[in-house]
Amino acid sequence: MYKYDEYDRQIVRERTQQFRGQTERFFDGTLDGDDFLPLRLQNGLYVQRLAPMFRISIPYGMLSSTQLRKLAHLSREYDKGYVHFTTRQNVQFNWPAIKDVPDMLEELNSVEMHSIQTSGNCIRNTTSDQFAGVIDNEVIDPRPYCEIIRQWSTLHPEFAFLPRKFKIAVNACPDADRVAIAVHDIGLEIIKNSAGEIGFKVFVGGGLGRTPVIGSEIRSFLPEKDLLTYLDSIVRVYNMHGRRDNKFKARIKILVKALTPAKFAEMVEAEWQHHKDSESQLTQEEITRVKSFFTSPDYAQLENNADSFETAKKENKAFSNWVKRNVSSHKIAGYSIVTLTLKKVGVPTGDATDKQLESIADMADEYCFGEVRVTHDQNIVLADIRQDQLFEVWQKAKSLGFATPNLGMLTDMICCPGGDYCGLANAKSIPVAEQIQLRFDDLDYLYDLGKIDLNISGCMNACGHHHVGDIGVLGVDKRGDEFYQVSLGGRSGRDATLGKILGPSFARAEMADVIEKIINVYTENRTEEELFVDTFRRIGMAPFKERVYAKAN
């Protein structure tokens, strides 16, 4: 993973010192709260419903065991002993004191972490595939390009105050999209042209929230060397022409839609002509330098142990289920990718305690070269596990509550913190998630259902990505009461699709019943090969609507 040089260290030190001074001025009254607001936001500090919330960057989801232990320490020292992992591969503290945040930043700096641009109207954390670098079917490891984008976008003086927040995602896997590039302000698909050269297919104007939009392709092939100059051009066009009079219409998706994707692409190309050959053009030397941080670990030459592995699965059904659901193929023979699910019933989705973080760090040191990854789906990945150690890893994960073999199933849901914490939320998300988890607690039934994405958001900001779930749940306010609107048929990866609203919203107490009725319609109508979205597209909304809203006799 990337290691800071002295230039990086100087940037984060100076940023921390600057924010300490701003915080002191805020408390002594010489810096007005309105002026402090954008400053604290660009350092990841919110004021939420019950307490401040502090968001820390995890670039493209990579963490070392040392960094995990530091997060555990900070959660004990300054918070309530747990953290929350988000869909942007970041981590949040829900209960820090504002006065303590500069001290927290100093401690984070000591392990090469920061909170720069984790909020505010700027370019946020760049996200990527949690399996990057360890799957054998990717075009190339996308992490070096994410790091190049991170360095370009961090404290970029021209883009510090954009019309609205801005998010970039990078994918390099031709048959999967685990990072949902189609619903980002910029989505980059790494591809090769007919000559075998690396480049990018560029999508712009995706996003969820109040006005959900699937991004549009504006360039079919961007040469590798032109990555930063072209990104500069996109963001400049947005910065010049994006609306600033209405925050609900300020995202780039609104501009692209208003202009049309073709016109927006034309404006970007015109802007690009002015500086495509500038010093910002990537050199091969710079690409090679950044790639040098993402070398493969010291993998062992392992003998074929398939027989003993198959025997262990036959002798232990629970282990076999976990392997089937939570273990993925690795590009190196004898190794596997393990996903630890943060979706245990009774625990808010994406939460982990200080002791769990330290235990994961211990597992990473013992089994996984000291590294872990955070996923878009709010889980944790150990990317380099020897196959002959999978049983040990499973036993330890099970004792920690991280071995629920439900990855990709209905109860492996994405869920924002909702009204329990967020001041923007219209309704609570966590109780709805728990209600559904309790209703669907039969693993055999979940396996029979197959892959179903259930996403829950507490408000229209869509932090839970409800628009692109097979089943989406949105918290809404009805005259001061919490209700929930349901959408069906969304998809976030390949063939990204926005879900369609089922109908009028439901009270919280009804939600498990509603989901069960939806699932029953699916199981009664599906063919053996169909996923939920396939059945929905074939039979349409009407059968679901009729079942859910039918009056009891």
DOMAR-61413 format. One record per residue (C-alpha): x, y, z; residue in three letters. Coordinates in Angstrom, 2 decimals, always signed. Example, Ala and Ser with C-alpha at 12.3 -4.5 7.8 and 13.67 -1.06 7.14 Angstrom:
<sites>
((+12.30, -4.50, +7.80), "ALA")
((+13.67, -1.06, +7.14), "SER")
</sites>
This chain:
<sites>
((+0.00, +0.00, +0.00), "MET")
((+1.05, +3.61, -0.47), "TYR")
((+3.55, +5.03, +2.04), "LYS")
((+3.88, +8.72, +2.82), "TYR")
((+7.01, +10.59, +1.80), "ASP")
((+8.18, +13.71, +3.61), "GLU")
((+6.06, +15.90, +1.34), "TYR")
((+2.91, +13.97, +2.31), "ASP")
((+3.82, +14.15, +5.99), "ARG")
((+4.39, +17.89, +5.78), "GLN")
((+0.99, +18.45, +4.15), "ILE")
((-0.97, +16.59, +6.82), "VAL")
((+1.09, +18.11, +9.67), "ARG")
((+0.45, +21.63, +8.43), "GLU")
((-3.22, +20.89, +7.79), "ARG")
((-3.62, +19.59, +11.33), "THR")
((-1.85, +22.63, +12.81), "GLN")
((-4.04, +24.90, +10.71), "GLN")
((-7.22, +23.20, +11.90), "PHE")
((-6.08, +23.31, +15.52), "ARG")
((-5.74, +27.06, +15.21), "GLY")
((-9.16, +27.37, +13.56), "GLN")
((-10.77, +25.26, +16.29), "THR")
((-9.17, +27.35, +19.05), "GLU")
((-10.40, +30.53, +17.37), "ARG")
((-13.90, +29.07, +17.14), "PHE")
((-13.95, +28.33, +20.87), "PHE")
((-12.53, +31.69, +21.91), "ASP")
((-15.13, +33.47, +19.75), "GLY")
((-12.81, +35.06, +17.21), "THR")
((-14.02, +32.73, +14.42), "LEU")
((-17.74, +32.82, +13.75), "ASP")
((-19.63, +29.53, +13.54), "GLY")
((-20.72, +30.22, +9.96), "ASP")
((-17.10, +30.79, +8.96), "ASP")
((-15.96, +27.71, +10.89), "PHE")
((-18.55, +25.52, +9.13), "LEU")
((-16.80, +25.02, +5.75), "PRO")
((-13.43, +24.70, +7.47), "LEU")
((-14.56, +21.90, +9.78), "ARG")
((-16.46, +20.15, +6.98), "LEU")
((-13.37, +19.94, +4.79), "GLN")
((-11.66, +18.33, +7.77), "ASN")
((-14.40, +15.73, +8.08), "GLY")
((-16.17, +17.21, +11.12), "LEU")
((-19.98, +17.34, +11.17), "TYR")
((-22.40, +18.34, +13.90), "VAL")
((-25.06, +15.64, +13.93), "GLN")
((-28.32, +15.01, +15.77), "ARG")
((-26.82, +14.13, +19.16), "LEU")
((-23.09, +14.81, +18.84), "ALA")
((-20.36, +15.71, +16.35), "PRO")
((-19.41, +13.11, +13.75), "MET")
((-15.83, +12.82, +12.55), "PHE")
((-15.11, +11.12, +9.20), "ARG")
((-11.64, +9.79, +8.36), "ILE")
((-10.38, +8.97, +4.89), "SER")
((-9.47, +5.43, +3.87), "ILE")
((-8.14, +5.94, +0.33), "PRO")
((-9.56, +3.24, -1.99), "TYR")
((-10.38, +1.20, +1.13), "GLY")
((-6.83, +0.17, +2.14), "MET")
((-5.82, -0.07, +5.81), "LEU")
((-2.78, -1.46, +7.60), "SER")
((-3.01, -3.34, +10.89), "SER")
((-1.20, -0.40, +12.54), "THR")
((-3.89, +1.98, +11.30), "GLN")
((-6.65, -0.34, +12.54), "LEU")
((-5.11, -0.39, +16.01), "ARG")
((-4.91, +3.41, +15.98), "LYS")
((-8.63, +3.62, +15.09), "LEU")
((-9.38, +1.25, +17.98), "ALA")
((-7.34, +3.41, +20.36), "HIS")
((-9.04, +6.62, +19.23), "LEU")
((-12.48, +5.06, +19.65), "SER")
((-11.63, +4.23, +23.27), "ARG")
((-9.86, +7.47, +24.08), "GLU")
((-12.18, +9.97, +22.40), "TYR")
((-15.42, +8.14, +21.57), "ASP")
((-17.61, +5.29, +22.81), "LYS")
((-15.48, +2.33, +21.81), "GLY")
((-16.67, +1.64, +18.27), "TYR")
((-16.44, +2.97, +14.70), "VAL")
((-18.69, +2.93, +11.64), "HIS")
((-17.51, +1.99, +8.12), "PHE")
((-19.29, +3.75, +5.26), "THR")
((-20.19, +3.04, +1.64), "THR")
((-17.37, +5.37, +0.54), "ARG")
((-14.77, +3.13, +2.21), "GLN")
((-14.31, +5.69, +4.99), "ASN")
((-14.61, +5.35, +8.77), "VAL")
((-16.64, +7.53, +11.14), "GLN")
((-16.64, +8.33, +14.84), "PHE")
((-20.13, +9.22, +16.08), "ASN")
((-19.41, +10.78, +19.49), "TRP")
((-16.18, +12.85, +19.53), "PRO")
((-15.93, +16.27, +21.15), "ALA")
((-15.07, +19.08, +18.72), "ILE")
((-12.23, +20.25, +20.95), "LYS")
((-10.60, +16.81, +20.75), "ASP")
((-10.55, +16.51, +16.96), "VAL")
((-7.17, +18.27, +16.47), "PRO")
((-5.64, +15.81, +18.95), "ASP")
((-7.26, +12.93, +17.07), "MET")
((-5.84, +14.28, +13.82), "LEU")
((-2.34, +14.41, +15.27), "GLU")
((-2.60, +10.78, +16.30), "GLU")
((-3.93, +9.85, +12.87), "LEU")
((-1.03, +11.65, +11.21), "ASN")
((+1.36, +9.36, +13.10), "SER")
((-0.02, +6.36, +11.16), "VAL")
((-0.38, +8.14, +7.80), "GLU")
((-4.10, +8.88, +8.03), "MET")
((-6.08, +12.10, +7.78), "HIS")
((-9.57, +13.52, +7.30), "SER")
((-8.83, +16.00, +4.53), "ILE")
((-11.79, +16.46, +2.14), "GLN")
((-13.95, +13.75, +3.67), "THR")
((-16.73, +16.32, +3.56), "SER")
((-17.42, +19.73, +2.06), "GLY")
((-17.95, +20.87, -1.52), "ASN")
((-14.77, +19.32, -2.80), "CYS")
((-13.46, +16.08, -4.33), "ILE")
((-14.04, +13.35, -1.74), "ARG")
((-12.32, +10.00, -1.14), "ASN")
((-11.73, +8.04, -4.35), "THR")
((-13.13, +4.51, -4.09), "THR")
((-12.30, +1.25, -5.86), "SER")
((-12.78, -2.51, -5.91), "ASP")
((-12.02, -4.20, -2.59), "GLN")
((-10.51, -7.12, -4.56), "PHE")
((-8.10, -4.87, -6.49), "ALA")
((-4.74, -6.48, -7.13), "GLY")
((-5.75, -9.98, -5.99), "VAL")
((-8.23, -11.15, -8.64), "ILE")
((-6.96, -12.67, -11.86), "ASP")
((-9.50, -11.17, -14.26), "ASN")
((-8.88, -7.46, -13.74), "GLU")
((-7.38, -5.43, -16.58), "VAL")
((-4.78, -3.97, -14.23), "ILE")
((-4.56, -3.08, -10.55), "ASP")
((-6.62, +0.14, -10.24), "PRO")
((-5.12, +1.27, -6.91), "ARG")
((-2.14, +3.18, -8.37), "PRO")
((-4.53, +5.25, -10.46), "TYR")
((-6.70, +5.89, -7.39), "CYS")
((-3.58, +7.08, -5.57), "GLU")
((-2.67, +9.37, -8.46), "ILE")
((-6.19, +10.83, -8.33), "ILE")
((-5.92, +11.21, -4.54), "ARG")
((-2.69, +13.18, -4.83), "GLN")
((-4.09, +15.34, -7.63), "TRP")
((-7.36, +16.12, -5.83), "SER")
((-6.06, +16.65, -2.28), "THR")
((-6.03, +20.38, -1.49), "LEU")
((-6.36, +21.23, -5.19), "HIS")
((-6.63, +25.03, -4.94), "PRO")
((-9.03, +25.35, -7.87), "GLU")
((-11.49, +22.78, -6.58), "PHE")
((-11.68, +23.54, -2.86), "ALA")
((-15.14, +25.13, -3.13), "PHE")
((-17.07, +23.41, -5.89), "LEU")
((-20.82, +23.96, -6.34), "PRO")
((-21.36, +20.71, -4.42), "ARG")
((-19.57, +17.57, -3.22), "LYS")
((-17.82, +15.46, -5.85), "PHE")
((-17.12, +11.71, -5.91), "LYS")
((-14.94, +9.55, -8.14), "ILE")
((-14.82, +5.74, -8.42), "ALA")
((-12.47, +3.49, -10.40), "VAL")
((-13.10, -0.06, -11.62), "ASN")
((-10.79, -2.42, -13.51), "ALA")
((-12.73, -5.69, -13.48), "CYS")
((-14.40, -6.39, -16.86), "PRO")
((-17.07, -8.76, -15.56), "ASP")
((-18.02, -7.09, -12.27), "ALA")
((-18.41, -3.63, -10.79), "ASP")
((-18.18, -3.77, -7.01), "ARG")
((-17.70, +0.00, -6.69), "VAL")
((-20.81, +1.24, -8.59), "ALA")
((-19.08, +3.62, -11.01), "ILE")
((-22.38, +4.44, -12.76), "ALA")
((-23.72, +6.37, -9.77), "VAL")
((-20.68, +8.60, -9.22), "HIS")
((-19.94, +12.12, -10.40), "ASP")
((-17.09, +10.56, -12.37), "ILE")
((-16.83, +6.82, -12.96), "GLY")
((-13.67, +5.45, -14.54), "LEU")
((-13.56, +2.03, -16.17), "GLU")
((-9.98, +0.90, -16.86), "ILE")
((-9.82, -0.83, -20.24), "ILE")
((-7.36, -1.78, -22.99), "LYS")
((-7.72, -0.64, -26.60), "ASN")
((-7.10, -2.80, -29.67), "SER")
((-3.37, -2.09, -29.40), "ALA")
((-3.28, -3.35, -25.80), "GLY")
((-2.76, +0.13, -24.33), "GLU")
((-4.21, +1.03, -20.92), "ILE")
((-6.83, +3.75, -20.82), "GLY")
((-10.17, +4.77, -19.32), "PHE")
((-13.80, +4.73, -20.34), "LYS")
((-15.18, +7.87, -18.71), "VAL")
((-18.68, +8.22, -17.23), "PHE")
((-19.94, +11.52, -15.84), "VAL")
((-23.05, +12.75, -14.09), "GLY")
((-24.10, +9.76, -12.03), "GLY")
((-25.42, +10.12, -8.53), "GLY")
((-28.22, +9.27, -6.16), "LEU")
((-29.88, +11.55, -3.61), "GLY")
((-32.89, +13.72, -4.40), "ARG")
((-32.44, +13.36, -8.16), "THR")
((-30.98, +9.91, -8.93), "PRO")
((-29.21, +9.60, -12.29), "VAL")
((-27.20, +6.88, -14.02), "ILE")
((-23.95, +8.35, -15.36), "GLY")
((-23.38, +8.88, -19.09), "SER")
((-20.34, +7.79, -21.07), "GLU")
((-18.58, +10.87, -22.46), "ILE")
((-15.37, +9.23, -23.67), "ARG")
((-14.91, +5.66, -24.85), "SER")
((-11.12, +5.65, -24.48), "PHE")
((-8.93, +8.13, -22.62), "LEU")
((-5.19, +7.37, -22.83), "PRO")
((-3.50, +6.64, -19.53), "GLU")
((-1.23, +9.69, -19.74), "LYS")
((-4.21, +12.04, -20.07), "ASP")
((-6.00, +10.99, -16.89), "LEU")
((-5.35, +14.11, -14.81), "LEU")
((-5.66, +16.70, -17.58), "THR")
((-9.03, +15.25, -18.58), "TYR")
((-10.26, +15.08, -14.98), "LEU")
((-9.16, +18.70, -14.60), "ASP")
((-11.24, +19.60, -17.63), "SER")
((-14.37, +17.85, -16.35), "ILE")
((-14.20, +19.50, -12.95), "VAL")
((-13.39, +22.91, -14.44), "ARG")
((-16.46, +22.79, -16.68), "VAL")
((-18.54, +21.82, -13.66), "TYR")
((-16.94, +24.50, -11.48), "ASN")
((-17.65, +27.19, -14.06), "MET")
((-21.18, +26.16, -15.04), "HIS")
((-22.62, +24.21, -12.10), "GLY")
((-25.44, +25.92, -10.20), "ARG")
((-24.65, +27.61, -6.91), "ARG")
((-28.02, +29.22, -6.26), "ASP")
((-29.75, +25.99, -5.16), "ASN")
((-27.88, +23.21, -3.38), "LYS")
((-30.48, +20.66, -4.49), "PHE")
((-29.58, +21.42, -8.11), "LYS")
((-25.85, +21.92, -7.68), "ALA")
((-24.47, +18.43, -8.39), "ARG")
((-22.79, +17.76, -11.72), "ILE")
((-25.56, +15.32, -12.65), "LYS")
((-27.98, +18.27, -12.90), "ILE")
((-25.60, +20.17, -15.17), "LEU")
((-25.00, +17.15, -17.43), "VAL")
((-28.72, +16.48, -17.69), "LYS")
((-29.53, +20.12, -18.43), "ALA")
((-26.87, +20.44, -21.12), "LEU")
((-27.26, +16.83, -22.38), "THR")
((-24.30, +14.44, -22.08), "PRO")
((-23.24, +15.16, -25.69), "ALA")
((-23.03, +18.91, -25.09), "LYS")
((-21.23, +18.44, -21.78), "PHE")
((-18.69, +16.13, -23.46), "ALA")
((-18.17, +18.77, -26.17), "GLU")
((-17.47, +21.44, -23.52), "MET")
((-15.01, +19.15, -21.72), "VAL")
((-13.18, +18.39, -24.97), "GLU")
((-12.94, +22.12, -25.73), "ALA")
((-11.55, +22.86, -22.27), "GLU")
((-9.16, +19.92, -22.54), "TRP")
((-7.60, +21.24, -25.73), "GLN")
((-6.19, +24.18, -23.75), "HIS")
((-4.01, +22.10, -21.45), "HIS")
((-4.00, +18.43, -22.53), "LYS")
((-0.26, +18.68, -23.21), "ASP")
((+0.54, +20.61, -20.04), "SER")
((+2.88, +19.58, -17.25), "GLU")
((-0.09, +17.84, -15.60), "SER")
((+0.09, +15.12, -18.23), "GLN")
((+1.19, +11.89, -16.58), "LEU")
((+4.65, +10.60, -17.41), "THR")
((+5.49, +6.93, -17.48), "GLN")
((+8.04, +7.60, -14.75), "GLU")
((+5.35, +8.94, -12.42), "GLU")
((+2.99, +6.06, -13.15), "ILE")
((+5.82, +3.61, -12.47), "THR")
((+6.72, +5.41, -9.25), "ARG")
((+3.21, +5.14, -7.87), "VAL")
((+2.86, +1.54, -9.03), "LYS")
((+5.99, +0.67, -7.05), "SER")
((+3.98, +1.02, -3.82), "PHE")
((+1.50, -1.67, -4.88), "PHE")
((+3.73, -4.69, -5.36), "THR")
((+2.59, -8.18, -4.44), "SER")
((+3.41, -9.45, -0.95), "PRO")
((+5.78, -12.34, -0.37), "ASP")
((+3.42, -15.14, -1.36), "TYR")
((+4.48, -18.67, -0.45), "ALA")
((+4.84, -21.41, -3.02), "GLN")
((+2.07, -23.67, -1.74), "LEU")
((+1.55, -27.32, -2.48), "GLU")
((-1.82, -28.51, -3.68), "ASN")
((-3.90, -29.10, -0.54), "ASN")
((-7.29, -29.38, -2.23), "ALA")
((-8.03, -32.78, -0.69), "ASP")
((-7.67, -31.62, +2.94), "SER")
((-9.61, -28.45, +2.19), "PHE")
((-12.48, -30.39, +0.61), "GLU")
((-12.46, -32.79, +3.56), "THR")
((-12.78, -29.91, +6.03), "ALA")
((-15.78, -28.58, +4.13), "LYS")
((-17.46, -31.99, +4.05), "LYS")
((-16.96, -32.50, +7.76), "GLU")
((-18.28, -29.07, +8.79), "ASN")
((-21.40, -27.72, +7.11), "LYS")
((-21.09, -24.30, +8.76), "ALA")
((-17.53, -23.92, +7.48), "PHE")
((-18.62, -25.07, +4.03), "SER")
((-21.42, -22.48, +3.94), "ASN")
((-19.02, -19.76, +4.97), "TRP")
((-16.51, -20.74, +2.29), "VAL")
((-19.24, -20.78, -0.35), "LYS")
((-20.53, -17.33, +0.61), "ARG")
((-17.62, -15.40, +2.08), "ASN")
((-14.53, -16.76, +0.31), "VAL")
((-13.53, -15.69, -3.22), "SER")
((-10.95, -16.92, -5.70), "SER")
((-7.45, -15.44, -5.59), "HIS")
((-5.04, -14.96, -8.51), "LYS")
((-2.33, -16.88, -6.63), "ILE")
((-2.72, -20.64, -6.33), "ALA")
((-3.31, -21.76, -2.74), "GLY")
((-4.62, -18.35, -1.57), "TYR")
((-8.16, -17.05, -1.08), "SER")
((-9.94, -13.73, -0.47), "ILE")
((-12.01, -13.64, +2.73), "VAL")
((-14.81, -11.18, +3.43), "THR")
((-15.66, -10.58, +7.09), "LEU")
((-19.30, -9.51, +7.32), "THR")
((-20.19, -6.62, +9.63), "LEU")
((-23.85, -7.64, +9.51), "LYS")
((-24.50, -9.58, +12.71), "LYS")
((-28.10, -9.32, +13.94), "VAL")
((-28.41, -6.73, +16.70), "GLY")
((-25.36, -4.74, +15.59), "VAL")
((-25.77, -1.67, +13.36), "PRO")
((-24.58, -2.37, +9.83), "THR")
((-20.93, -1.42, +9.33), "GLY")
((-20.11, -0.99, +13.04), "ASP")
((-17.08, -2.56, +14.74), "ALA")
((-15.90, -2.23, +18.33), "THR")
((-12.40, -1.30, +19.44), "ASP")
((-11.67, -4.87, +20.49), "LYS")
((-12.96, -6.23, +17.17), "GLN")
((-10.72, -3.80, +15.29), "LEU")
((-7.71, -4.97, +17.27), "GLU")
((-8.64, -8.61, +16.67), "SER")
((-8.93, -7.98, +12.93), "ILE")
((-5.52, -6.28, +13.06), "ALA")
((-4.12, -9.38, +14.79), "ASP")
((-5.65, -11.61, +12.11), "MET")
((-4.21, -9.38, +9.38), "ALA")
((-0.74, -9.64, +10.91), "ASP")
((-0.96, -13.40, +11.37), "GLU")
((-2.61, -14.36, +8.09), "TYR")
((-2.72, -11.45, +5.65), "CYS")
((+0.56, -9.52, +5.45), "PHE")
((-0.77, -6.85, +7.81), "GLY")
((-3.36, -5.37, +5.43), "GLU")
((-7.16, -5.20, +5.25), "VAL")
((-9.67, -3.57, +2.90), "ARG")
((-12.97, -1.80, +3.57), "VAL")
((-15.77, -2.50, +1.08), "THR")
((-18.47, -0.41, -0.55), "HIS")
((-20.94, -2.82, +1.11), "ASP")
((-19.64, -1.97, +4.62), "GLN")
((-17.71, -5.18, +5.18), "ASN")
((-14.01, -5.98, +5.75), "ILE")
((-11.76, -8.00, +3.43), "VAL")
((-8.68, -10.06, +4.26), "LEU")
((-7.33, -10.34, +0.73), "ALA")
((-4.46, -12.82, +1.02), "ASP")
((-5.42, -15.84, +3.13), "ILE")
((-3.70, -19.18, +2.61), "ARG")
((-6.22, -21.87, +1.80), "GLN")
((-4.73, -24.19, +4.41), "ASP")
((-5.43, -21.52, +7.07), "GLN")
((-9.04, -20.80, +6.11), "LEU")
((-10.46, -23.03, +8.82), "PHE")
((-8.47, -21.19, +11.52), "GLU")
((-9.52, -17.83, +10.10), "VAL")
((-13.16, -18.92, +10.05), "TRP")
((-13.01, -20.03, +13.70), "GLN")
((-11.52, -16.71, +14.79), "LYS")
((-13.94, -14.70, +12.65), "ALA")
((-16.85, -16.67, +14.11), "LYS")
((-15.76, -15.92, +17.68), "SER")
((-15.66, -12.20, +16.79), "LEU")
((-19.10, -12.16, +15.14), "GLY")
((-17.67, -11.64, +11.64), "PHE")
((-18.42, -15.04, +10.12), "ALA")
((-22.13, -14.77, +9.33), "THR")
((-22.19, -16.58, +5.96), "PRO")
((-24.66, -14.21, +4.36), "ASN")
((-22.48, -12.21, +1.98), "LEU")
((-24.63, -10.95, -0.88), "GLY")
((-27.78, -12.28, +0.74), "MET")
((-30.86, -10.30, +1.82), "LEU")
((-29.50, -9.65, +5.33), "THR")
((-26.10, -8.42, +4.07), "ASP")
((-27.71, -5.04, +3.64), "MET")
((-26.28, -1.58, +3.15), "ILE")
((-27.67, +0.78, +5.77), "CYS")
((-26.87, +4.37, +6.71), "CYS")
((-26.84, +5.42, +10.41), "PRO")
((-30.20, +7.16, +9.88), "GLY")
((-32.14, +9.11, +12.47), "GLY")
((-30.35, +7.50, +15.41), "ASP")
((-27.37, +9.74, +14.61), "TYR")
((-27.77, +11.88, +11.49), "CYS")
((-29.35, +15.31, +11.77), "GLY")
((-30.44, +15.16, +8.12), "LEU")
((-32.36, +11.89, +8.41), "ALA")
((-36.15, +11.77, +8.22), "ASN")
((-36.36, +8.35, +9.85), "ALA")
((-34.33, +5.73, +11.66), "LYS")
((-32.62, +3.08, +9.53), "SER")
((-31.03, +0.75, +12.08), "ILE")
((-34.28, -0.54, +13.68), "PRO")
((-35.68, -1.37, +10.24), "VAL")
((-32.53, -3.27, +9.32), "ALA")
((-32.67, -5.25, +12.56), "GLU")
((-36.36, -6.02, +12.09), "GLN")
((-35.68, -7.47, +8.64), "ILE")
((-32.61, -9.40, +9.83), "GLN")
((-34.65, -11.02, +12.59), "LEU")
((-37.44, -11.98, +10.18), "ARG")
((-35.02, -13.56, +7.69), "PHE")
((-32.67, -15.37, +10.08), "ASP")
((-32.87, -18.81, +8.41), "ASP")
((-29.65, -19.22, +6.42), "LEU")
((-30.98, -22.13, +4.36), "ASP")
((-33.88, -19.92, +3.25), "TYR")
((-31.51, -17.06, +2.44), "LEU")
((-29.37, -19.39, +0.32), "TYR")
((-32.47, -20.54, -1.53), "ASP")
((-33.37, -16.92, -2.25), "LEU")
((-29.91, -16.25, -3.67), "GLY")
((-28.29, -12.85, -4.14), "LYS")
((-30.56, -9.95, -3.18), "ILE")
((-29.37, -6.42, -2.44), "ASP")
((-31.42, -4.64, +0.23), "LEU")
((-30.35, -1.02, +0.77), "ASN")
((-31.74, +1.34, +3.43), "ILE")
((-31.44, +5.15, +3.59), "SER")
((-32.80, +7.41, +6.31), "GLY")
((-33.35, +10.33, +3.93), "CYS")
((-33.19, +11.49, +0.30), "MET")
((-29.41, +11.98, +0.52), "ASN")
((-29.30, +8.22, -0.17), "ALA")
((-26.21, +7.37, +1.84), "CYS")
((-27.61, +3.82, +1.95), "GLY")
((-27.88, +3.72, -1.89), "HIS")
((-31.53, +2.69, -1.76), "HIS")
((-32.12, +3.70, -5.39), "HIS")
((-29.89, +0.90, -6.70), "VAL")
((-30.90, -1.98, -4.45), "GLY")
((-32.99, -4.90, -5.66), "ASP")
((-35.13, -3.69, -2.77), "ILE")
((-34.62, -0.12, -1.58), "GLY")
((-36.01, +1.42, +1.58), "VAL")
((-36.18, +5.20, +2.09), "LEU")
((-37.11, +6.90, +5.35), "GLY")
((-39.65, +9.70, +4.85), "VAL")
((-41.39, +12.17, +7.14), "ASP")
((-45.19, +12.26, +7.12), "LYS")
((-46.45, +15.07, +9.32), "ARG")
((-43.79, +14.40, +11.92), "GLY")
((-44.04, +10.60, +11.86), "ASP")
((-41.46, +8.18, +10.44), "GLU")
((-42.55, +6.18, +7.38), "PHE")
((-40.71, +4.14, +4.77), "TYR")
((-41.00, +4.16, +0.99), "GLN")
((-40.03, +1.00, -0.92), "VAL")
((-38.52, +0.76, -4.41), "SER")
((-37.83, -2.34, -6.47), "LEU")
((-35.61, -3.38, -9.36), "GLY")
((-32.49, -1.29, -8.83), "GLY")
((-28.98, -2.44, -9.67), "ARG")
((-25.64, -0.78, -8.86), "SER")
((-23.02, -2.69, -10.86), "GLY")
((-23.08, -3.76, -14.47), "ARG")
((-26.31, -2.74, -16.19), "ASP")
((-26.92, -0.17, -13.43), "ALA")
((-30.60, +0.66, -13.01), "THR")
((-32.63, +2.90, -10.73), "LEU")
((-35.39, +1.20, -8.75), "GLY")
((-39.05, +2.10, -9.20), "LYS")
((-41.23, +3.19, -6.29), "ILE")
((-43.68, +0.51, -5.18), "LEU")
((-46.35, +2.90, -3.91), "GLY")
((-47.40, +4.70, -0.70), "PRO")
((-45.05, +4.42, +2.28), "SER")
((-45.36, +2.16, +5.31), "PHE")
((-45.08, +2.51, +9.09), "ALA")
((-41.94, +1.05, +10.65), "ARG")
((-43.83, -1.82, +12.31), "ALA")
((-45.00, -3.01, +8.87), "GLU")
((-41.61, -3.21, +7.19), "MET")
((-40.69, -6.85, +7.83), "ALA")
((-44.15, -7.92, +6.62), "ASP")
((-43.78, -5.79, +3.49), "VAL")
((-40.37, -7.25, +2.65), "ILE")
((-41.68, -10.77, +3.24), "GLU")
((-44.58, -10.22, +0.83), "LYS")
((-42.18, -8.89, -1.80), "ILE")
((-39.92, -11.91, -1.37), "ILE")
((-42.91, -14.27, -1.62), "ASN")
((-43.93, -12.78, -4.97), "VAL")
((-40.37, -13.25, -6.19), "TYR")
((-40.12, -16.90, -5.12), "THR")
((-43.53, -17.73, -6.61), "GLU")
((-42.64, -16.26, -10.01), "ASN")
((-38.92, -16.76, -10.54), "ARG")
((-37.33, -19.32, -12.81), "THR")
((-34.40, -21.36, -11.54), "GLU")
((-31.81, -19.11, -13.19), "GLU")
((-33.32, -15.72, -12.33), "GLU")
((-32.06, -13.22, -9.82), "LEU")
((-34.52, -10.85, -8.16), "PHE")
((-33.96, -8.06, -10.67), "VAL")
((-34.48, -10.47, -13.58), "ASP")
((-37.83, -11.62, -12.25), "THR")
((-38.86, -8.03, -11.54), "PHE")
((-38.02, -6.96, -15.08), "ARG")
((-39.96, -9.86, -16.52), "ARG")
((-43.17, -9.65, -14.47), "ILE")
((-43.16, -5.93, -13.70), "GLY")
((-44.33, -4.02, -10.64), "MET")
((-48.00, -5.02, -10.66), "ALA")
((-47.77, -8.43, -8.90), "PRO")
((-45.67, -6.94, -6.09), "PHE")
((-48.00, -3.98, -5.68), "LYS")
((-51.10, -6.19, -5.61), "GLU")
((-49.65, -8.46, -2.92), "ARG")
((-48.24, -5.75, -0.68), "VAL")
((-51.29, -3.47, -0.75), "TYR")
((-53.97, -6.19, -0.75), "ALA")
((-56.46, -5.70, +2.06), "LYS")
((-56.83, -8.62, +4.48), "ALA")
((-60.20, -10.38, +4.33), "ASN")
</sites>
